């Protein structure tokens, strides 16, 4: 990593504590990713992004801020990035996938809160994430009760705007979400000082749809009998999609897909012919949470998809680009984002339908339903997911975990046993 200490110091970061993270990340990344063999050459770009995760992109964002551009830190894929870019702002994901930030979060949050929330708040409060330090405003949402209360605590330390996501998907709920997007659009105009026009929103919709199309193309290779790229690498790319410049990310991901097409023609795959194919479902896996994929793939599994926010949900539906008016585009955004089937909705049978569809599309032999500890939404919905999958004759394994590595051996045993059952 280049020397960014002056930048971090100017951001008011705790350099001594941050150094501990910078020392640990390369080893963790090397153990999980660089230990793989036969990786596509195009993965070198994503390796670079991780190696400079707290450097290059934050530096770009700071340079943009010097030119008057506002940076919006977002926690969830329900926040429509299109609106931010249409207003001349930049949307970026935030840190939240490591045990490193959990202790700081537990200073203000109960221990019995999911690690994603604790890590996100902790990354801001202990000043060890440049994205949290540089964002002009944070955009929260009401996808769970823990988050709703966490935003109140975070708002004591930084500007926070919260979007109220409906909990059902009736016509009036979609209309209510469209109104929330309109209110958010007004907020982005206030923060940026720029007016959102039909032309700027149309361009932003095409920009973000382009990123989704690139990810959709990437995941298409995972449906093949002999995927040319590992599940771990695809997870990493999905995680980086939240941070990277969307134009550059789309370009680099399509470039990688060109290479993958050639690998398919050459018969190059990354799994053994007898490796069982797993679909992961459940809670999101924010960077650098790579544990479940690493355990499964080193046990001989092929992880071929993720029904998760850091996975297929992120790109599964595109925004209708045929609308020409601002109101029409906002309605199209609302309709697209309300098709994301998070466990916060009730009833939520569409999510189980999604999982069944993905099992067929990705030719999965079994499903691993993953729940981050203390995530009540996905924990409770896990009962319905497992019940309906079993009734459909789809093998399923439910697992609960957190960001610690203390359960790695237990997870390895349970996933190993599940794979043996699939082979029987």
C-alpha positions as CSV (number, residue, x, y, z in Angstrom):
1,X,0.0,0.0,0.0
2,X,1.2,3.5,-0.8
3,X,1.7,6.0,2.0
4,X,-1.7,7.6,2.9
5,X,-0.8,8.5,6.4
6,X,-1.1,12.3,5.8
7,X,-4.5,11.8,4.2
8,X,-5.7,9.6,7.2
9,X,-4.3,12.1,9.6
10,X,-6.1,15.0,7.9
11,X,-9.3,12.9,8.2
12,X,-8.8,12.8,12.0
13,X,-8.4,9.0,12.0
14,X,-6.8,7.0,14.8
15,X,-3.6,6.1,13.0
16,X,-2.3,3.8,15.8
17,X,-5.4,1.7,15.8
18,X,-5.8,1.8,12.1
19,X,-2.2,0.5,11.7
20,X,-3.3,-2.7,13.4
21,X,-6.0,-3.2,10.7
22,X,-3.5,-2.4,7.9
23,X,-1.2,-5.0,9.3
24,X,-3.8,-7.8,9.6
25,X,-5.6,-7.4,6.2
26,X,-2.8,-8.4,3.9
27,X,-2.3,-11.7,5.7
28,X,-6.0,-12.4,5.8
29,X,-6.4,-11.6,2.1
30,X,-3.4,-13.7,1.2
31,X,-4.7,-16.7,3.2
32,X,-8.1,-16.6,1.6
33,X,-7.5,-15.3,-1.9
34,X,-3.9,-15.4,-3.0
35,X,-3.7,-19.1,-1.9
36,X,-6.0,-20.0,-4.7
37,X,-4.6,-21.5,-7.9
38,X,-5.6,-21.0,-11.5
39,X,-7.2,-17.6,-10.9
40,X,-8.2,-15.4,-13.8
41,X,-5.6,-12.7,-14.6
42,X,-8.3,-10.1,-14.4
43,X,-8.6,-10.6,-10.7
44,X,-5.4,-8.6,-10.3
45,X,-7.5,-5.4,-10.5
46,X,-9.6,-6.5,-7.5
47,X,-6.5,-7.6,-5.6
48,X,-5.2,-4.1,-6.1
49,X,-8.5,-2.5,-4.9
50,X,-8.3,-4.5,-1.7
51,X,-4.6,-3.8,-1.2
52,X,-5.5,0.0,-1.5
53,X,-9.0,-0.2,0.0
54,X,-8.4,2.6,2.5
55,X,-6.2,4.6,0.0
56,X,-6.9,5.0,-3.6
57,X,-10.7,5.3,-3.5
58,X,-10.8,7.6,-0.5
59,X,-8.2,9.8,-2.1
60,X,-10.4,10.0,-5.2
61,X,-13.4,10.9,-3.1
62,X,-11.4,13.6,-1.3
63,X,-10.2,15.1,-4.6
64,X,-13.8,15.2,-5.8
65,X,-14.8,16.9,-2.6
66,X,-12.2,19.6,-3.3
67,X,-14.2,20.3,-6.5
68,X,-17.4,20.7,-4.5
69,X,-18.7,17.1,-5.0
70,X,-20.6,15.7,-2.0
71,X,-20.0,12.1,-0.8
72,X,-23.0,10.0,0.5
73,X,-22.1,7.0,2.6
74,X,-24.7,4.3,2.3
75,X,-25.3,1.1,4.3
76,X,-27.9,-0.8,2.2
77,X,-28.7,-1.5,-1.4
78,X,-32.3,-0.1,-0.9
79,X,-30.7,3.4,-1.1
80,X,-31.0,4.4,-4.8
81,X,-27.5,5.3,-5.9
82,X,-29.0,6.6,-9.1
83,X,-30.5,9.6,-7.3
84,X,-27.1,10.5,-5.7
85,X,-25.3,10.4,-9.0
86,X,-28.1,12.3,-10.7
87,X,-27.6,15.2,-8.2
88,X,-23.8,15.3,-9.0
89,X,-22.9,13.4,-5.8
90,X,-21.0,10.2,-5.3
91,X,-22.4,7.2,-3.3
92,X,-20.1,4.9,-1.6
93,X,-20.4,1.8,0.6
94,X,-19.0,1.8,4.1
95,X,-16.9,-0.4,6.3
96,X,-18.7,-3.1,8.4
97,X,-17.5,-6.6,7.7
98,X,-14.8,-7.2,10.4
99,X,-14.6,-8.1,14.0
100,X,-12.0,-5.4,14.2
101,X,-14.7,-2.7,14.5
102,X,-17.1,-4.6,16.8
103,X,-15.6,-3.7,20.2
104,X,-16.0,0.0,19.4
105,X,-19.6,-0.6,18.4
106,X,-20.3,-2.4,21.6
107,X,-19.4,0.7,23.6
108,X,-22.7,2.2,22.5
109,X,-24.7,-0.8,21.4
110,X,-25.8,-4.0,23.2
111,X,-23.7,-7.1,22.6
112,X,-26.8,-8.9,21.4
113,X,-26.9,-6.9,18.2
114,X,-25.7,-8.3,14.9
115,X,-22.0,-7.8,14.2
116,X,-22.7,-5.9,10.9
117,X,-24.5,-3.1,12.8
118,X,-21.9,-3.0,15.6
119,X,-19.0,-3.0,13.2
120,X,-20.5,-0.2,11.1
121,X,-21.1,2.1,14.0
122,X,-17.7,1.1,15.5
123,X,-15.9,1.9,12.3
124,X,-17.2,5.5,12.6
125,X,-16.7,5.9,16.3
126,X,-13.1,4.6,16.5
127,X,-12.1,6.6,13.5
128,X,-10.5,3.7,11.6
129,X,-12.4,3.8,8.3
130,X,-11.7,6.6,5.9
131,X,-15.0,6.2,4.1
132,X,-16.8,6.9,7.4
133,X,-14.4,9.9,8.1
134,X,-14.8,11.6,4.7
135,X,-18.5,11.1,3.9
136,X,-20.5,14.4,4.0
137,X,-23.7,12.5,5.0
138,X,-24.8,9.0,5.8
139,X,-28.0,7.5,4.4
140,X,-29.7,4.9,6.6
141,X,-32.8,2.9,6.1
142,X,-35.4,1.1,8.2
143,X,-34.6,-2.5,7.2
144,X,-34.4,-3.7,10.9
145,X,-35.0,-2.3,14.4
146,X,-31.3,-2.6,15.3
147,X,-30.4,-0.3,12.4
148,X,-33.2,2.2,13.2
149,X,-31.8,2.7,16.7
150,X,-28.2,2.6,15.5
151,X,-28.9,5.5,13.2
152,X,-30.0,7.6,16.2
153,X,-26.7,7.0,17.9
154,X,-24.7,7.6,14.7
155,X,-26.6,10.9,14.2
156,X,-25.1,12.2,17.4
157,X,-21.7,12.1,15.7
158,X,-22.5,12.9,12.0
159,X,-25.2,14.0,9.6
160,X,-27.6,11.1,9.0
161,X,-30.7,10.9,6.7
162,X,-33.0,7.9,7.1
163,X,-35.2,6.5,4.3
164,X,-38.4,4.8,5.6
165,X,-38.7,1.5,3.8
166,X,-42.3,0.0,3.8
167,X,-42.6,-3.5,5.3
168,X,-45.1,-4.8,2.8
169,X,-45.3,-4.8,-1.0
170,X,-48.8,-3.7,-1.7
171,X,-49.4,-1.1,-4.4
172,X,-49.7,1.6,-1.8
173,X,-46.4,0.5,-0.3
174,X,-44.6,0.8,-3.7
175,X,-46.2,4.3,-4.0
176,X,-45.0,5.1,-0.5
177,X,-41.5,4.1,-1.4
178,X,-41.7,6.3,-4.5
179,X,-42.6,9.2,-2.2
180,X,-39.5,8.3,-0.1
181,X,-37.3,8.4,-3.2
182,X,-38.8,11.9,-4.0
183,X,-38.0,13.1,-0.5
184,X,-34.5,11.6,-0.8
185,X,-34.1,13.3,-4.2
186,X,-34.9,16.7,-2.5
187,X,-32.4,15.9,0.2
188,X,-29.7,15.2,-2.3
189,X,-30.4,18.5,-4.1
190,X,-30.1,20.2,-0.7
191,X,-26.8,18.6,0.1
192,X,-25.2,19.0,-3.3
193,X,-26.8,22.3,-4.3
194,X,-27.6,20.7,-7.7
195,X,-30.9,20.2,-9.3
196,X,-31.9,16.7,-10.5
197,X,-33.3,16.7,-14.0
198,X,-34.9,14.1,-16.2
199,X,-31.7,14.0,-18.2
200,X,-29.4,13.6,-15.2
201,X,-31.5,10.9,-13.7
202,X,-31.8,9.0,-16.9
203,X,-28.0,9.1,-17.3
204,X,-27.6,7.9,-13.7
205,X,-30.1,5.0,-14.2
206,X,-28.1,3.9,-17.3
207,X,-24.8,4.2,-15.3
208,X,-26.0,2.0,-12.4
209,X,-27.8,-0.4,-14.7
210,X,-24.5,-0.9,-16.5
211,X,-22.9,-2.0,-13.3
212,X,-25.7,-4.5,-12.7
213,X,-25.4,-5.8,-16.2
214,X,-21.7,-6.4,-15.7
215,X,-22.4,-8.4,-12.5
216,X,-25.2,-10.3,-14.1
217,X,-22.8,-11.3,-16.9
218,X,-20.2,-12.3,-14.3
219,X,-22.6,-14.5,-12.4
220,X,-23.7,-16.1,-15.6
221,X,-20.4,-18.0,-15.7
222,X,-21.3,-19.5,-12.3
223,X,-24.2,-21.3,-13.9
224,X,-21.9,-23.3,-16.2
225,X,-21.0,-26.9,-15.4
226,X,-17.3,-26.0,-15.0
227,X,-17.2,-22.3,-13.7
228,X,-14.1,-20.5,-14.8
229,X,-14.0,-18.4,-11.6
230,X,-14.4,-19.2,-7.9
231,X,-17.2,-18.2,-5.6
232,X,-14.7,-16.4,-3.4
233,X,-13.6,-14.2,-6.3
234,X,-17.2,-13.4,-7.3
235,X,-18.0,-12.5,-3.7
236,X,-15.0,-10.1,-3.6
237,X,-16.1,-8.5,-6.9
238,X,-19.7,-8.0,-5.5
239,X,-18.3,-6.5,-2.3
240,X,-16.1,-4.1,-4.3
241,X,-19.1,-3.0,-6.4
242,X,-20.3,-1.0,-3.4
243,X,-17.1,1.1,-3.2
244,X,-15.6,1.5,-6.6
245,X,-16.2,4.1,-9.2
246,X,-19.2,2.7,-11.2
247,X,-17.8,3.4,-14.6
248,X,-14.4,1.9,-13.9
249,X,-16.0,-1.1,-12.1
250,X,-18.2,-1.8,-15.0
251,X,-15.3,-1.6,-17.4
252,X,-13.0,-3.8,-15.4
253,X,-15.7,-6.4,-14.7
254,X,-16.7,-6.6,-18.4
255,X,-13.0,-7.0,-19.2
256,X,-12.7,-9.9,-16.7
257,X,-15.8,-11.4,-18.3
258,X,-14.1,-11.3,-21.7
259,X,-11.3,-13.3,-20.2
260,X,-13.7,-15.7,-18.6
261,X,-15.4,-16.3,-22.0
262,X,-12.0,-17.4,-23.3
263,X,-11.4,-19.6,-20.4
264,X,-14.7,-21.3,-21.0
265,X,-13.7,-21.9,-24.7
266,X,-10.4,-23.3,-23.5
267,X,-12.2,-25.6,-21.0
268,X,-10.5,-23.9,-18.0
269,X,-12.4,-24.3,-14.7
270,X,-11.6,-23.9,-11.1
271,X,-13.4,-26.8,-9.4
272,X,-13.2,-30.6,-9.5
273,X,-15.7,-32.5,-11.5
274,X,-17.2,-34.1,-8.3
275,X,-17.4,-30.9,-6.3
276,X,-20.9,-30.3,-5.0
277,X,-22.5,-26.9,-5.9
278,X,-23.7,-24.8,-3.1
279,X,-26.0,-21.7,-3.1
280,X,-25.5,-19.5,-0.1
281,X,-28.6,-17.5,1.2
282,X,-29.2,-15.1,4.0
283,X,-27.5,-12.1,5.6
284,X,-25.0,-9.9,3.6
285,X,-21.3,-10.5,3.8
286,X,-19.6,-7.1,3.8
287,X,-15.9,-6.8,3.0
288,X,-13.7,-8.4,4.5
289,X,-16.1,-11.1,5.6
290,X,-14.9,-14.0,3.5
291,X,-15.1,-16.8,6.1
292,X,-18.0,-18.9,4.8
293,X,-16.9,-19.0,1.2
294,X,-13.3,-19.9,2.3
295,X,-14.5,-22.7,4.6
296,X,-16.8,-24.2,2.0
297,X,-14.5,-24.0,-1.0
298,X,-11.5,-25.4,0.9
299,X,-13.8,-28.2,2.0
300,X,-14.3,-29.1,-1.7
301,X,-17.5,-27.2,-2.5
302,X,-18.2,-25.0,-5.4
303,X,-20.1,-21.9,-4.2
304,X,-22.0,-20.9,-7.3
305,X,-24.2,-18.1,-6.0
306,X,-25.4,-15.9,-3.2
307,X,-29.0,-15.0,-2.6
308,X,-27.9,-12.1,-0.5
309,X,-27.4,-8.3,-0.7
310,X,-23.7,-9.0,-1.5
311,X,-24.8,-11.2,-4.4
312,X,-27.7,-11.7,-6.7
313,X,-30.1,-9.3,-5.0
314,X,-27.7,-6.5,-5.9
315,X,-28.2,-6.9,-9.7
316,X,-31.1,-9.2,-10.2
317,X,-33.5,-6.5,-11.5
318,X,-32.8,-3.5,-13.7
319,X,-34.5,-0.1,-13.6
320,X,-36.8,0.5,-16.6
321,X,-35.0,2.9,-18.9
322,X,-38.0,3.7,-21.1
323,X,-39.4,6.4,-18.8
324,X,-38.8,10.0,-20.0
325,X,-40.2,12.1,-17.2
326,X,-38.8,12.6,-13.7
327,X,-41.9,11.2,-12.1
328,X,-41.9,8.2,-14.4
329,X,-38.2,7.5,-13.6
330,X,-38.9,7.8,-9.8
331,X,-41.8,5.3,-10.1
332,X,-39.5,3.0,-12.1
333,X,-36.9,3.2,-9.4
334,X,-39.4,2.4,-6.7
335,X,-40.7,-0.6,-8.6
336,X,-37.2,-1.9,-9.1
337,X,-36.0,-1.5,-5.6
338,X,-39.2,-3.0,-4.1
339,X,-38.4,-6.2,-6.0
340,X,-35.5,-6.8,-3.7
341,X,-36.7,-9.5,-1.3
342,X,-35.1,-8.7,2.0
343,X,-36.3,-10.6,5.1
344,X,-37.7,-7.3,6.5
345,X,-40.8,-7.7,4.4
346,X,-43.9,-9.6,5.4
347,X,-45.2,-11.7,3.9
348,X,-42.0,-12.7,2.1
349,X,-42.8,-15.8,0.1
350,X,-41.2,-14.2,-3.0
351,X,-37.8,-14.6,-1.3
352,X,-38.3,-18.4,-1.1
353,X,-39.4,-18.4,-4.7
354,X,-36.2,-16.6,-5.6
355,X,-34.1,-19.2,-3.8
356,X,-35.8,-22.0,-5.6
357,X,-35.3,-20.3,-8.9
358,X,-31.6,-19.7,-8.2
359,X,-31.2,-23.4,-7.2
360,X,-32.4,-24.3,-10.7
361,X,-30.5,-21.5,-12.6
362,X,-27.2,-22.1,-10.8
363,X,-27.7,-25.9,-10.8
364,X,-27.1,-26.0,-7.0
365,X,-26.9,-29.4,-5.3
366,X,-27.8,-27.8,-1.9
367,X,-28.4,-24.6,-0.1
368,X,-26.5,-23.1,2.9
369,X,-28.7,-20.6,4.7
370,X,-26.4,-18.3,6.7
371,X,-27.5,-16.0,9.5
372,X,-25.3,-13.5,11.3
373,X,-25.7,-13.9,15.0
374,X,-28.5,-11.8,16.5
375,X,-30.0,-11.0,13.1
376,X,-33.6,-11.7,14.1
377,X,-35.1,-11.1,10.7
378,X,-33.1,-13.8,8.9
379,X,-33.0,-16.1,11.9
380,X,-36.8,-16.3,12.1
381,X,-37.3,-16.4,8.4
382,X,-34.8,-19.3,8.3
383,X,-37.5,-21.6,9.6
384,X,-39.7,-20.9,6.6
385,X,-36.8,-21.1,4.2
386,X,-35.6,-24.5,5.4
387,X,-39.2,-25.9,5.7
388,X,-40.1,-24.9,2.1
389,X,-36.8,-26.0,0.6
390,X,-37.0,-29.4,2.2
391,X,-40.6,-29.8,1.0
392,X,-39.3,-29.0,-2.5
393,X,-36.7,-31.7,-2.1
394,X,-33.8,-29.3,-1.9
395,X,-31.1,-30.1,0.7
396,X,-30.5,-27.2,3.0
397,X,-28.2,-26.5,5.9
398,X,-28.8,-23.6,8.3
399,X,-25.8,-22.0,9.9
400,X,-25.3,-19.2,12.4
401,X,-22.0,-17.3,12.6
402,X,-20.4,-14.0,13.4
403,X,-17.2,-12.2,12.5
404,X,-14.9,-14.2,14.8
405,X,-12.9,-17.1,13.5
406,X,-13.6,-19.1,16.7
407,X,-16.3,-21.2,15.0
408,X,-14.3,-21.9,11.9
409,X,-13.6,-25.5,12.9
410,X,-17.2,-26.2,13.7
411,X,-18.4,-24.6,10.5
412,X,-15.9,-26.7,8.6
413,X,-17.2,-29.9,10.3
414,X,-20.8,-29.1,9.5
415,X,-20.3,-28.0,5.9
416,X,-18.0,-31.0,5.4
417,X,-20.8,-33.3,6.7
418,X,-23.4,-31.6,4.5
419,X,-21.2,-32.1,1.4
420,X,-20.8,-35.8,2.3
421,X,-24.5,-36.1,2.6
422,X,-24.9,-34.5,-0.9
423,X,-22.5,-37.1,-2.3
424,X,-24.3,-40.0,-0.7
